[in-house]
């Protein structure tokens, strides 16, 4: 794609974010758009938010399960950036109207104590660099219509990240086996989803290692203090205004938020 085309798409997504609206599929209008084009659009969008006063505090990893990869026709995850105004503590009330196509996923967040640099980052380096692991909910926010959406659409839309909610009990990575962390996801006191963190690429730290390698391809790295959402181990759960979402993690406490 030409740079002016990428800029125009970033303009559309920025407007959709401000107006809390949904735009038509990018791939239907730009059939030659590639994954690299999408990451370039995402970077332009992030640069504008940063210029407006926001700060990057981490990254999210998406499409980490085999089922989701097969559904989108890709063979690797994707990523987006986390900005400071997207992070909430457990018990927060979120503005339902601030998001589009609102869904929630259950994840583990890795908080780095030291930087990570690709391209050949290993799971052992990830665990060694991690200060602690903490339960998290990801709120999905899709500014692009869902029907027919591809990985190219999703990446350009910052991997559909709306917000994250942190809670529960932080633990050192050597205090648990992250693969066997399980969780129950409730909506209004009813269990809707459940899962085990090993569903994320076999080990959630492998997603962080993948991210370090992918960022290296784009000239980036992971900084100390960053929060990394390692990928969902439940299906996305739709929520509505007035819903209370609660996730209980085995041995790691709980995370709760409400949408108003």
C-alpha positions in Angstrom: 0.0 0.0 0.0 1.0 3.6 -0.5 1.7 5.7 2.6 -1.2 8.0 1.9 -3.5 4.9 1.9 -2.2 3.8 5.3 -2.6 7.3 6.6 -6.2 7.4 5.4 -7.0 4.1 7.2 -5.4 5.4 10.4 -7.6 8.5 10.0 -10.7 6.3 9.7 -9.8 4.2 12.8 -9.0 7.3 14.8 -12.4 8.8 14.0 -14.1 5.5 14.8 -12.3 5.5 18.2 -13.5 9.1 18.9 -17.0 8.5 17.6 -17.3 5.0 19.1 -18.4 3.7 15.8 -17.8 0.8 13.4 -16.3 1.1 9.9 -16.7 -1.3 6.9 -14.1 -4.1 6.4 -10.7 -2.9 5.3 -10.0 -6.0 3.3 -13.2 -5.6 1.3 -12.1 -2.1 0.2 -8.4 -2.8 0.1 -8.0 -6.4 -1.1 -4.3 -6.1 -1.6 -3.7 -5.0 2.0 -1.1 -7.2 3.8 -0.3 -8.0 7.4 2.7 -5.6 7.2 0.4 -2.9 6.0 -1.8 -3.6 9.0 1.0 -3.3 11.5 2.0 0.0 9.8 -1.5 1.3 10.2 -1.5 0.2 13.8 1.8 2.1 14.4 0.3 5.2 12.9 -2.7 5.0 15.1 -0.6 4.5 18.2 1.7 7.4 17.3 -1.3 9.7 17.1 -2.5 8.6 20.6 1.0 9.1 22.0 1.1 12.6 20.4 -2.2 13.3 22.2 -0.6 12.5 25.5 -1.0 8.8 25.9 1.8 6.4 27.0 2.6 2.8 25.9 2.6 0.6 29.0 2.6 -2.8 27.3 1.4 -5.1 24.5 -1.3 -7.6 24.0 -1.1 -10.9 22.1 -4.1 -12.3 20.3 -5.1 -15.3 18.2 -3.0 -17.7 20.4 -5.3 -20.7 20.2 -5.4 -23.2 17.3 -9.1 -22.8 16.9 -8.8 -19.0 16.4 -5.9 -19.4 14.1 -7.8 -21.8 11.9 -10.8 -19.6 11.9 -8.8 -16.7 10.6 -6.6 -18.7 8.2 -3.3 -17.7 9.8 -0.5 -19.7 11.5 0.8 -17.2 14.1 -0.7 -14.8 16.7 -1.0 -11.1 16.4 -0.2 -8.2 18.7 -1.3 -4.7 19.7 -0.1 -1.9 22.0 -1.6 -1.2 25.5 -1.8 2.5 26.4 -2.0 3.9 29.9 -5.7 4.9 29.6 -6.7 1.3 28.8 -5.6 -0.2 32.1 -8.0 -0.6 35.0 -7.9 -2.2 38.5 -10.3 -5.0 39.6 -13.6 -3.5 40.7 -13.6 -0.8 38.1 -16.8 0.4 36.4 -16.2 0.7 32.6 -18.2 2.9 30.3 -20.0 0.5 28.0 -20.5 3.1 25.3 -16.7 3.6 25.1 -16.4 0.4 23.2 -17.8 -1.3 20.1 -18.7 -5.1 19.8 -17.8 -5.5 23.5 -16.5 -8.9 24.6 -14.3 -10.1 27.4 -11.5 -12.7 27.5 -9.6 -14.3 30.4 -5.8 -14.1 30.4 -2.6 -14.0 32.4 -0.5 -10.8 32.3 3.3 -10.9 32.5 4.9 -7.9 34.1 8.5 -7.6 33.0 11.3 -6.8 35.5 13.9 -6.6 32.8 13.8 -5.9 29.0 13.4 -8.6 26.4 14.9 -8.5 23.0 14.3 -10.7 20.0 14.7 -12.3 17.5 15.6 -15.5 19.3 14.0 -15.1 22.7 13.2 -18.3 24.6 10.6 -19.3 27.2 13.4 -19.4 29.8 14.4 -15.9 29.1 10.8 -14.7 29.4 10.3 -16.4 32.7 13.7 -15.0 34.0 12.8 -11.5 32.9 9.3 -11.6 34.4 8.8 -9.9 37.7 5.4 -11.3 38.3 2.3 -12.9 36.7 -1.2 -11.5 37.5 -4.7 -12.4 36.4 -6.3 -10.1 33.8 -9.4 -9.6 31.8 -9.2 -8.2 28.3 -12.0 -6.1 27.0 -12.3 -6.4 23.2 -13.2 -3.3 21.2 -13.7 -3.8 17.5 -14.0 -0.7 15.3 -14.3 -2.8 12.2 -17.4 -4.9 11.4 -17.0 -8.5 12.5 -18.7 -10.4 9.7 -16.0 -11.4 7.2 -13.2 -9.8 9.3 -9.7 -11.2 8.7 -6.4 -10.9 10.5 -5.5 -7.9 8.4 -8.5 -6.0 9.6 -7.9 -7.0 13.2 -4.2 -6.0 13.4 -4.9 -2.6 11.9 -7.5 -2.1 14.6 -4.8 -2.5 17.3 -5.7 -6.2 17.6 -9.2 -5.2 18.9 -7.9 -4.1 22.3 -10.3 -1.9 24.3 -9.1 -2.2 27.9 -7.6 -4.6 30.4 -8.5 -5.1 34.0 -5.9 -6.4 36.5 -6.6 -8.0 39.8 -6.1 -11.2 41.8 -2.8 -12.2 43.4 0.5 -11.4 41.7 2.9 -14.4 41.8 6.5 -14.9 40.8 6.8 -17.1 37.7 8.7 -19.8 39.5 6.0 -20.1 42.2 3.5 -21.7 39.8 3.3 -23.7 36.6 1.5 -21.1 34.4 0.2 -23.8 32.1 -2.1 -25.2 34.8 -3.7 -21.9 35.9 -7.4 -22.4 35.4 -10.2 -19.9 35.5 -14.0 -19.6 35.6 -15.6 -16.7 33.8 -18.9 -15.4 35.2 -21.4 -12.9 33.7 -23.9 -11.8 36.3 -23.2 -14.8 38.6 -23.5 -17.3 35.8 -20.5 -19.3 34.6 -20.2 -18.7 30.9 -16.7 -19.9 30.0 -13.8 -21.7 31.6 -10.3 -22.6 30.5 -6.7 -23.5 31.4 -3.8 -21.2 30.5 -1.9 -24.0 28.7 -4.3 -23.6 25.8 -2.2 -20.5 25.0 0.4 -22.0 22.6 1.1 -24.8 25.1 2.5 -22.3 27.6 1.5 -18.6 28.0 5.2 -17.5 28.2 5.7 -18.8 24.7 3.4 -16.0 23.4 5.7 -13.5 25.1 8.7 -15.0 23.5 6.9 -14.9 20.1 6.1 -11.2 20.7 9.7 -10.3 21.4 10.7 -11.9 18.2 8.0 -10.2 16.2 8.7 -6.8 17.6 12.4 -7.3 16.6 11.3 -7.7 13.0 9.7 -4.3 13.3 12.7 -2.7 15.0 11.2 -2.9 18.5 11.7 -4.6 21.9 9.9 -5.1 25.2 10.9 -2.8 28.0 11.2 -3.4 31.8 7.9 -2.6 33.5 5.8 -3.5 30.4 2.5 -5.5 30.9 2.1 -8.3 28.4 -1.3 -9.8 27.9 -0.3 -13.3 26.9 -3.5 -14.4 25.2 -6.9 -15.7 26.1 -7.7 -19.2 27.3 -11.4 -18.8 27.0 -13.7 -17.9 24.1 -14.7 -14.2 23.8 -17.8 -13.6 26.0 -20.3 -10.9 24.8 -21.4 -8.4 27.4 -24.1 -5.8 27.6 -24.6 -2.6 29.6 -25.3 -3.4 33.2 -23.3 -6.7 33.2 -20.9 -7.6 36.0 -18.0 -9.7 34.8 -16.1 -11.8 37.3 -13.2 -14.3 36.8 -11.9 -16.7 39.4 -8.4 -18.1 39.0 -7.3 -21.2 40.7 -4.9 -20.1 43.4 -4.6 -16.5 42.1 -7.7 -14.8 43.3 -10.3 -13.0 41.1 -10.8 -10.1 38.8 -14.1 -8.2 38.5 -15.5 -5.3 36.5 -18.9 -3.8 35.6 -20.2 -2.2 32.5 -22.4 0.9 32.8 
